Amino acid sequence: MAARRAAREPLQHLTGVAHFRNITLEVGKGVFVPRPETEWVTGLAIDAVKACATAEPIVFDLCAGSGAIGLAIATEIPNAQVIGVEKSADAFGYTSRNYAKLAPTNGRAILADVADTPNDLDGKVDVVISNPPYIPAQMVPIYPEVALHDPGLALYGGEDGLEVVRVVADVASRLLHSGGTLIIEHADMQGEAVRHLLLEKGWTQVRTHQDFNSRDRSVSAVRSH
């Protein structure tokens, strides 16, 4: 194990688990290891879900990966119904096992591309959250733990890094009811670009949120119609 760690394999791959807010997730090769910054973004989503007037808020976690975001919501708000959507078959093994273990009654995982998210709940969803791949294609992460061991599918978001963000915004606009909330994590240099993207698509109350390092880390927006 020491040799593997010396080779910069993530500690979470060696132990097979990742701790995220109040839960312990199964992780390993083929799935993105959740970050502390995402715990903070998840807190924004939890606040949005708690503010919902409905008795059983419906939440979608798009680009679910290990299921970290959705499962934190499902365990901290037991009356919420949470659906995680993940396109990678390799990652989905972890997604589905984590959902079965941590949210057997109020969560479910779906293997699908974000663009193919089922439409049976269109217009009925209260909150959509996503930590999509957002690294521009030409940028290689500096840390070997990320560059060599996190799956590229979870990292790279096209030429400008916003390719999947655009899809998430479009899918969220059909899932959410009027007044529903969208929250997207992004890179610290993408705040202005993501705000502009959402405003162009007709979202309202578009706001950038800074993380615990005072860096732009996520955006929230409201579906107006």
Steps between C-alpha positions, in 0.01 A plus 500: 500500500787739580647447154166572334460819701858600418400464135232765574204265485222671699466388860130442436586242234723318746238489774203461266301768681453876495348704781262773387304716744326242723532195274760243398504406133648208313747632241780364284640491149256639246312743724575860595613550861278772655671819619458721809387788276210284384394444861454874524304518173282214625417713802348759266281232346395372843395852597299527177327167563418592860340820372260307274134521591423146382482213749724274292733716288634338184871547434715402200878462525633510144849357432464314828831311505526318833162646596658727761284809449166328463564260786605776736168669421302175537652419839479852643145558371323161526173633358672598173480270198840501329595372154862475391586485129840368385610411146821304565444127540821478705390773739140378513600184684600723790198727457251215517668323793524820701135584434390149599694525825436860602161594354307177440158662553536858377762481227566329169778504244454511122762403240460761226666790328382829648341589166295179521372556854150343514216747447237342727557769765528798266358811666473331841854528637587743780881510488758393242865491602801401295877480528563446128835458327620857451874495430580638150636229271845657468556536876661207683458493880830554684444234764583142395220368723258684272671486160589131519225348710174695469308395186531747214126478441449663840760771444493645149213711371593571139705784353378769740412266785131593480372240254328288766396807701288608201332160484437502875334842472274384217399177673438682828270747324266216403528312830434790735163652572463877489697636795721191522870542577807400299846480660814428295857466623766648273869593491603812688570690177163417339260702717434778250474261205249274674290796616492634143410157362203464736375853447508445123287188550236697691579400859425754773654583839837386365758526777862391546602351835853496638650203684689493831808632317304803373513369144207490259388136524134465403201675354135484596208599281122478499270375225259784437236338280 
